[in-house]
Amino acid sequence: MQEIEKYVKNSLPSDVENISLPRLLQSKSYLKIIGILYISEKTNNQISLDDIKNVLKNNHLFNDIVLASKLHIIKVSPKSNMTIIWIDIWDMQNRTNAKKVIS
């Protein structure tokens, strides 16, 4: 990153102090969480997006994670009580954020 910053500052003829800090390009990674109950056995209520957001917000693994789109909750089948949760996150090209959450 320092080499890129030095190259850009040396390439531009004026006002190099107003150049923002360099950063790597980001792409989207998706995470799929399986095995979550669609309807809670304790409360008999359907799982909601707010429930999932609260869990993610309070989990230390997601401290530096930024969501790229809204969460998706998909019921596995009409007769099943299991759901799949899809999470799209902003990530580096080498999947640093996804690897951090997965491991």
C-alpha atoms as an extended CHARMM CRD file, in Angstrom:
* protein
*
       103  EXT
         1         1  MET       CA              0.0000000000        0.0000000000        0.0000000000  PROA      1               0.0000000000
         2         2  GLN       CA              2.8810000000        2.3590000000        0.7250000000  PROA      2               0.0000000000
         3         3  GLU       CA              4.3370000000        1.7430000000       -2.7290000000  PROA      3               0.0000000000
         4         4  ILE       CA              0.9970000000        2.5210000000       -4.3660000000  PROA      4               0.0000000000
         5         5  GLU       CA              0.6250000000        5.6860000000       -2.3100000000  PROA      5               0.0000000000
         6         6  LYS       CA              4.1540000000        6.8120000000       -3.2120000000  PROA      6               0.0000000000
         7         7  TYR       CA              3.5710000000        6.1110000000       -6.9200000000  PROA      7               0.0000000000
         8         8  VAL       CA              0.2960000000        8.0490000000       -7.0210000000  PROA      8               0.0000000000
         9         9  LYS       CA              1.7230000000       11.0370000000       -5.1520000000  PROA      9               0.0000000000
        10        10  ASN       CA              4.7590000000       11.1450000000       -7.4380000000  PROA      10              0.0000000000
        11        11  SER       CA              2.6030000000       10.8300000000      -10.5720000000  PROA      11              0.0000000000
        12        12  LEU       CA              0.3010000000       13.7490000000       -9.8210000000  PROA      12              0.0000000000
        13        13  PRO       CA              1.6840000000       17.2330000000      -10.4120000000  PROA      13              0.0000000000
        14        14  SER       CA             -0.3180000000       19.1430000000       -7.7960000000  PROA      14              0.0000000000
        15        15  ASP       CA             -2.0470000000       19.0770000000       -4.4370000000  PROA      15              0.0000000000
        16        16  VAL       CA             -0.8480000000       15.6550000000       -3.3240000000  PROA      16              0.0000000000
        17        17  GLU       CA             -1.8010000000       16.3540000000        0.2900000000  PROA      17              0.0000000000
        18        18  ASN       CA             -5.5100000000       16.0670000000       -0.5270000000  PROA      18              0.0000000000
        19        19  ILE       CA             -5.2200000000       12.4600000000       -1.7000000000  PROA      19              0.0000000000
        20        20  SER       CA             -7.0910000000       10.1220000000        0.5930000000  PROA      20              0.0000000000
        21        21  LEU       CA             -5.4100000000        7.1150000000        2.1330000000  PROA      21              0.0000000000
        22        22  PRO       CA             -5.0010000000        4.1790000000       -0.2280000000  PROA      22              0.0000000000
        23        23  ARG       CA             -7.0690000000        1.0610000000        0.3440000000  PROA      23              0.0000000000
        24        24  LEU       CA             -7.5350000000       -2.2550000000       -1.3310000000  PROA      24              0.0000000000
        25        25  LEU       CA            -10.4430000000       -2.9590000000       -3.6270000000  PROA      25              0.0000000000
        26        26  GLN       CA            -13.3150000000       -4.7620000000       -2.0310000000  PROA      26              0.0000000000
        27        27  SER       CA            -15.6280000000       -7.4230000000       -3.3250000000  PROA      27              0.0000000000
        28        28  LYS       CA            -18.5750000000       -9.2800000000       -1.8870000000  PROA      28              0.0000000000
        29        29  SER       CA            -18.3070000000      -12.5730000000       -0.0710000000  PROA      29              0.0000000000
        30        30  TYR       CA            -21.2870000000      -14.5420000000        1.0260000000  PROA      30              0.0000000000
        31        31  LEU       CA            -21.6990000000      -16.7000000000        4.0670000000  PROA      31              0.0000000000
        32        32  LYS       CA            -24.3300000000      -19.3810000000        4.4260000000  PROA      32              0.0000000000
        33        33  ILE       CA            -25.4470000000      -20.3660000000        7.9190000000  PROA      33              0.0000000000
        34        34  ILE       CA            -27.4360000000      -23.5800000000        8.0720000000  PROA      34              0.0000000000
        35        35  GLY       CA            -29.1810000000      -25.4620000000       10.8450000000  PROA      35              0.0000000000
        36        36  ILE       CA            -31.0830000000      -22.5450000000       12.3840000000  PROA      36              0.0000000000
        37        37  LEU       CA            -34.6430000000      -23.1710000000       13.6010000000  PROA      37              0.0000000000
        38        38  TYR       CA            -37.2500000000      -21.2800000000       11.5500000000  PROA      38              0.0000000000
        39        39  ILE       CA            -39.7790000000      -21.2860000000       14.4000000000  PROA      39              0.0000000000
        40        40  SER       CA            -38.4960000000      -21.0910000000       17.9560000000  PROA      40              0.0000000000
        41        41  GLU       CA            -39.6110000000      -23.9890000000       20.1270000000  PROA      41              0.0000000000
        42        42  LYS       CA            -39.6290000000      -21.7610000000       23.2210000000  PROA      42              0.0000000000
        43        43  THR       CA            -41.5960000000      -18.7700000000       21.9240000000  PROA      43              0.0000000000
        44        44  ASN       CA            -43.3260000000      -20.4220000000       18.9490000000  PROA      44              0.0000000000
        45        45  ASN       CA            -42.4290000000      -17.3340000000       16.8590000000  PROA      45              0.0000000000
        46        46  GLN       CA            -40.8310000000      -17.1980000000       13.4260000000  PROA      46              0.0000000000
        47        47  ILE       CA            -37.1900000000      -16.0620000000       13.3030000000  PROA      47              0.0000000000
        48        48  SER       CA            -36.8610000000      -12.4700000000       12.0710000000  PROA      48              0.0000000000
        49        49  LEU       CA            -34.1930000000      -10.3620000000       10.3980000000  PROA      49              0.0000000000
        50        50  ASP       CA            -33.9270000000       -8.3010000000       13.5860000000  PROA      50              0.0000000000
        51        51  ASP       CA            -33.1590000000      -11.4520000000       15.5900000000  PROA      51              0.0000000000
        52        52  ILE       CA            -30.3070000000      -12.3280000000       13.2260000000  PROA      52              0.0000000000
        53        53  LYS       CA            -28.9720000000       -8.7480000000       13.1710000000  PROA      53              0.0000000000
        54        54  ASN       CA            -28.8890000000       -8.6640000000       16.9780000000  PROA      54              0.0000000000
        55        55  VAL       CA            -26.9550000000      -11.9250000000       17.1160000000  PROA      55              0.0000000000
        56        56  LEU       CA            -24.4480000000      -10.6670000000       14.5200000000  PROA      56              0.0000000000
        57        57  LYS       CA            -24.0700000000       -7.3080000000       16.2720000000  PROA      57              0.0000000000
        58        58  ASN       CA            -23.3560000000       -8.9650000000       19.6240000000  PROA      58              0.0000000000
        59        59  ASN       CA            -20.9400000000      -11.5760000000       18.2530000000  PROA      59              0.0000000000
        60        60  HSD       CA            -17.2520000000      -10.5740000000       18.3790000000  PROA      60              0.0000000000
        61        61  LEU       CA            -16.5640000000      -12.3720000000       15.0690000000  PROA      61              0.0000000000
        62        62  PHE       CA            -18.5880000000       -9.7310000000       13.2240000000  PROA      62              0.0000000000
        63        63  ASN       CA            -16.9810000000       -6.6570000000       14.8390000000  PROA      63              0.0000000000
        64        64  ASP       CA            -15.2400000000       -5.4140000000       11.6800000000  PROA      64              0.0000000000
        65        65  ILE       CA            -17.6850000000       -6.9170000000        9.1900000000  PROA      65              0.0000000000
        66        66  VAL       CA            -19.8270000000       -4.6520000000        7.0050000000  PROA      66              0.0000000000
        67        67  LEU       CA            -22.9410000000       -6.1050000000        5.3920000000  PROA      67              0.0000000000
        68        68  ALA       CA            -23.0770000000       -5.6520000000        1.6060000000  PROA      68              0.0000000000
        69        69  SER       CA            -26.8290000000       -6.2450000000        1.4000000000  PROA      69              0.0000000000
        70        70  LYS       CA            -29.7310000000       -7.1940000000        3.6030000000  PROA      70              0.0000000000
        71        71  LEU       CA            -29.8450000000      -10.6130000000        5.2000000000  PROA      71              0.0000000000
        72        72  HSD       CA            -31.8630000000      -13.3830000000        3.5630000000  PROA      72              0.0000000000
        73        73  ILE       CA            -33.7310000000      -16.0230000000        5.5350000000  PROA      73              0.0000000000
        74        74  ILE       CA            -34.8680000000      -18.9970000000        3.4820000000  PROA      74              0.0000000000
        75        75  LYS       CA            -36.9160000000      -21.8680000000        4.8560000000  PROA      75              0.0000000000
        76        76  VAL       CA            -35.4430000000      -25.2110000000        3.7240000000  PROA      76              0.0000000000
        77        77  SER       CA            -38.8250000000      -26.7050000000        2.7810000000  PROA      77              0.0000000000
        78        78  PRO       CA            -42.4850000000      -26.1080000000        3.6450000000  PROA      78              0.0000000000
        79        79  LYS       CA            -42.5560000000      -29.0480000000        6.0800000000  PROA      79              0.0000000000
        80        80  SER       CA            -39.1540000000      -28.3810000000        7.6610000000  PROA      80              0.0000000000
        81        81  ASN       CA            -38.4780000000      -26.1950000000       10.6880000000  PROA      81              0.0000000000
        82        82  MET       CA            -34.9280000000      -25.4410000000        9.4910000000  PROA      82              0.0000000000
        83        83  THR       CA            -33.7410000000      -22.3090000000        7.7400000000  PROA      83              0.0000000000
        84        84  ILE       CA            -30.7150000000      -21.0820000000        5.8090000000  PROA      84              0.0000000000
        85        85  ILE       CA            -29.4080000000      -17.5710000000        6.3880000000  PROA      85              0.0000000000
        86        86  TRP       CA            -27.4310000000      -15.8560000000        3.6060000000  PROA      86              0.0000000000
        87        87  ILE       CA            -25.1180000000      -13.0190000000        4.5960000000  PROA      87              0.0000000000
        88        88  ASP       CA            -23.3320000000      -10.8530000000        1.9940000000  PROA      88              0.0000000000
        89        89  ILE       CA            -20.3340000000       -8.9690000000        3.3770000000  PROA      89              0.0000000000
        90        90  TRP       CA            -17.7620000000       -6.5730000000        1.9830000000  PROA      90              0.0000000000
        91        91  ASP       CA            -14.4550000000       -8.3700000000        1.7910000000  PROA      91              0.0000000000
        92        92  MET       CA            -10.9520000000       -8.1350000000        0.3770000000  PROA      92              0.0000000000
        93        93  GLN       CA            -10.0810000000      -10.0970000000       -2.7500000000  PROA      93              0.0000000000
        94        94  ASN       CA             -8.2280000000      -12.7020000000       -0.6770000000  PROA      94              0.0000000000
        95        95  ARG       CA            -11.3860000000      -13.2350000000        1.4590000000  PROA      95              0.0000000000
        96        96  THR       CA             -9.8040000000      -12.0200000000        4.7090000000  PROA      96              0.0000000000
        97        97  ASN       CA            -13.1010000000      -11.1910000000        6.4190000000  PROA      97              0.0000000000
        98        98  ALA       CA            -14.8300000000      -14.4120000000        5.3640000000  PROA      98              0.0000000000
        99        99  LYS       CA            -11.8770000000      -16.5050000000        6.5640000000  PROA      99              0.0000000000
       100       100  LYS       CA            -11.9140000000      -14.6970000000        9.9170000000  PROA      100             0.0000000000
       101       101  VAL       CA            -15.6000000000      -15.4840000000       10.4810000000  PROA      101             0.0000000000
       102       102  ILE       CA            -15.3660000000      -19.0760000000        9.2160000000  PROA      102             0.0000000000
       103       103  SER       CA            -12.3720000000      -20.0370000000       11.3260000000  PROA      103             0.0000000000
